[in-house]
Amino acid sequence: MLPEDLHYTDKHEWVRAGNGTSVRVGITDFAADALGDVVYVSLPQVGEEVAEGDACAEVESTKSVSDVYSPVSGVVTLVNEQLSTAPETINSDPYGDGWLFEIEMTESDQLDDLLDADAYAELTESN
């Protein structure tokens, strides 16, 4: 089940809108499942400026290493420090405690360009 309150990218990131222009970013259950057991996560630095579509994090699993792309442009305001000691949280709780980082968006309308749960489900069904 995909959470209906999230926005999604075609590269398998999710975005949860927060207060104002702040958003939380993670990877979807589909991506976590495809990766296999996550063993290491490299997160962006707090204060780092990211542009939509930029590779800004990496998730390493027993199968491969995958880039995580910023779904919006802005400044990283928070990273999930828990993942440095428990990267497997991405597999067990990708939409909750397995979040990656938060961004203060430069433009609030960026979420309009992302997929809703139905569109993302359609995308993953064709894979």
HELIX and SHEET records of a PDB file:
HELIX    1   1 ASP A   29  LEU A   35  1                                   7    
HELIX    2   2 GLU A   81  SER A   84  5                                   4    
HELIX    3   3 THR A   89  SER A   92  1                                   4    
HELIX    4   4 SER A  108  ASP A  113  5                                   6    
HELIX    5   5 ALA A  117  GLU A  125  1                                   9    
SHEET    1   A 6 HIS A   7  TYR A   8  0                                        
SHEET    2   A 6 GLU A  13  ALA A  17 -1                                        
SHEET    3   A 6 SER A  22  ILE A  27 -1                                        
SHEET    4   A 6 PHE A 101  MET A 105 -1                                        
SHEET    5   A 6 GLY A  74  VAL A  79 -1                                        
SHEET    6   A 6 GLU A  49  VAL A  50 -1                                        
SHEET    1   B 3 VAL A  38  SER A  42  0                                        
SHEET    2   B 3 ALA A  55  SER A  61 -1                                        
SHEET    3   B 3 VAL A  65  TYR A  69 -1                                        
END                                                                             
